[in-house]
Amino acid sequence: MMPHGFAGILGTGRAVPERVLTNADLEKMVDTSDEWIVTRTGIKERRIASPEEAASDLGYQAALKALEASKVKASELDLIIVATITGDMPFPATACIIQGRLGATKAAAFDLAAGCSGWVYSLEVAQSMVKAGYQRVLVIGVDVLSKITDYTDRSTCVLFGDGAGAAVLGPVKEGYGVLASDLGADGLGADYLKLPVGGSRCPSQTVAIDDPGRYLKMSGNEVFKFAVRAMGDSTQRVLEKANLTGEDISWFIPHQANIRIIKSAASRFNIPEDRIYINVDRYGNTSAASIPIALDEVVETGKVQDGDLILVVGFGAGLTWGSAILRWGGVE
Ligand code: ACO
């Protein structure tokens, strides 16, 4: 394996379920209103997986598109990383299931759990592996939070949607690819966002079928305060590491959890509104999938030029945060 100086994205893809759940639908399910959801979160609708659809199904579809866009064959992949907290099963890794389905026989495969920051964490691992000599690394962010959401709890069920986004990384020309990154965690906030049942602390066999701990639990206010701080601080650090300012950034692609969190983070850095990518209105919070879905949509618009600087930043369960700046293009 030949080490390489610069690692970047060769192509992207995304996949979302067909079913749309609108705010009007939710008004019929819980005591909420379109007005409350839009003003507090910016979300108008989200995609919901079918009962048969699992993380590997969406991840696989997104992977096929990313491979096609990057002109890489599955058989050429050296590594597959899947960022998820809602894998098909606790084990085997969803990355292994996708590896088998793709026929990526040469690829090592593992999952990475960092909540909604998972894809940014995976991007950092992937670029380090490319620099260490791996030639082709597939990074998928996929979550199917609808499967662990309590649709009688209005404080959480309006927020989440399902989806997958993917990117293939490889060596790129000097000065391109991931230029700087910033990852971190505050485990003292682990209780603020969690799925209490189903792990070794509280195995699902030990609780009743209707135990509320089978569903995602969140202290929304605590997560909100953390998110505003973490997104802003991480953006600040990654800009400093890359020796750049907000004005240099062509596309600011934040985790799509809540429009208020996005705007408050962006306002610290004089990033013009037309450079902030927002799709939370159409997908809600798709957790680890949100940044790669947004990235793929921006790329699809054709508005990303070779040499553009893209800043991605996310926060999530853990609590975790992560950001990265990449120079787009430079594919060898
Ligand atoms: N419809 C109507 N009213 C609601 C709803 C709803 N869907 N949800 C909550 N309310 C009520 C509350 O009960 C409360 O009423 P009360 O004052 O009578 O008690 C009132 O609205 C205000 O509630 P707050 O929680 O203070 O509302 P807030 O403005 O903080 O918004 C929200 C809540 C949207 C959840 C916000 O806190 C938030 O976005 N937090 C961050 C969540 C997040 O991003 N999580 C994802 C992390 S990523 C991951 O790893 C999965």
Boltz pocket constraint, residues with backbone or C-beta under 6 A from the ligand:
constraints:
  - pocket:
      binder: B
      contacts: [[A, 31], [A, 32], [A, 33], [A, 36], [A, 37], [A, 40], [A, 41], [A, 114], [A, 115], [A, 116], [A, 117], [A, 154], [A, 155], [A, 156], [A, 158], [A, 193], [A, 218], [A, 219], [A, 220], [A, 221], [A, 223], [A, 224], [A, 227], [A, 257], [A, 258], [A, 285], [A, 287], [A, 315], [A, 316], [A, 317]]
      max_distance: 6.0
